[in-house]
Each structure stands twice: as structure tokens, then as C-alpha cells.
Amino acid sequence: MKYEIKMVARLTMLSALSVLLMFLIRFPLIPAAPFLEYDPGDIPALIAAFLFGPGAGVVVTLIVSLIQAMTVSAGSGWIGALMHFAATGSMVTVAGLIYKRVRTFRGAIIALIASSITMTLVMIPLNLIFTTKFMNVPVETVKAMLLPVIIPFNLSKACINSVLTVFVYKPVGKFLRIEAPSLSKGGQEI
């Protein structure tokens, strides 16, 4: 029982941090598509996936997606929440599964690269399906935006959040008074 309470408290803290980052830091990465805004809110979900497994990362993602749908992305409603949940959820699931098996610095890097690619690929069909409905844009227009806008945006966002996760993983883990699994190089602690 005590463990479950601590886990809920930790995931709540990471969710709150994610929401705070989402509110405080938002800016467009690609001038041609100012509606696609970068935010570092995925970092706490990645940290949750690394610390506690992919399920924890998905829980943080779900909480944040629901809050985002009611606040920052209220205009996109359930579509925005679903797209955020699918994008970040796929990323944290892949990262958490890989890192759970290979708990080294190299494993973390492989996990983050694979999860960044996964998120980018997941967002292609989701944009083709939901962007057309949300923005009332023809499918041909969305297809034309894939290479110059949508793919670079998702890949850039995932890569930036991955790099930042590498830098903040240990300090955040220590702040939460968690024995953070080590990110090590070649089996040696860093």
C-alpha cells in the first residue's frame, strides 16, 4: 500500500511538471506552420517511463493529454488529446520497453532514437486522418505538408525532448528521492 501511494505521488509530480512545462514553454519550430508548437512536456513522461516502466509513462501522458485538451488545446478538443496521447504515448512506450531491457547509457540512447522515430511515424497517419477533420483541410494538402512540415516538426520535437531527457533524467530522479537506474556508458556508471 505504501509503495502504491508513493508511486501515485511520483506520477502526479511528473504529470504536474509536464503540464507546467507545456504551459510555460510553447513556440513554433517551423515558421511555415506556426500552429505546430514545440513544448517540453513530454520529458517528464519519458522520465516516468525510464524510472518506472512504459506503463507509468503512458499514465503521465494520459493525465497530461486530458488536461491539455481542456486548457491549452481546448480548440482541438478530443482530437488534440487523442493525437497528443498517441504521439507521446507511442514514444514513452517504445522508450520504456527498450530501456527496461537495456539499462545503460547506450540503451537509453537507442530507446530515445527508436522512440523518436516511432512517434514521427505514428503521427503520419494520424495527421492524414485527424488534421483533415480538425482543420477542415483536404487530404491532398496534408499529404503535401508531410515532408516539409509534419515529419520535420515531429522528428525535431522528439529529438529535442530526447536530448533534454538525457540531461535531466538523473537529477530529476534524485530530486524525487528515487534510486534512478543509471545511465552508463559501456556498462560503466556516468
Secondary structure, 3 states (H helix, E strand, C coil): CHHHHHHHHHHHHHHHHHHHHHHHCCEECCCCCCCCEECCCHHHHHHHHHHHCHHHHHHHHHHHHHHHHHCCCCCCHHHHHHHHHHHHHHHHHHHHHHHHHCCCHHHHHHHHHHHHHHHHHHHHHHHHHHHHHHCCCCHHHHHHHHHHHHHHHHHHHHHHHHHHHHHHHHHHHHHCCCCCCCCEECCEEC
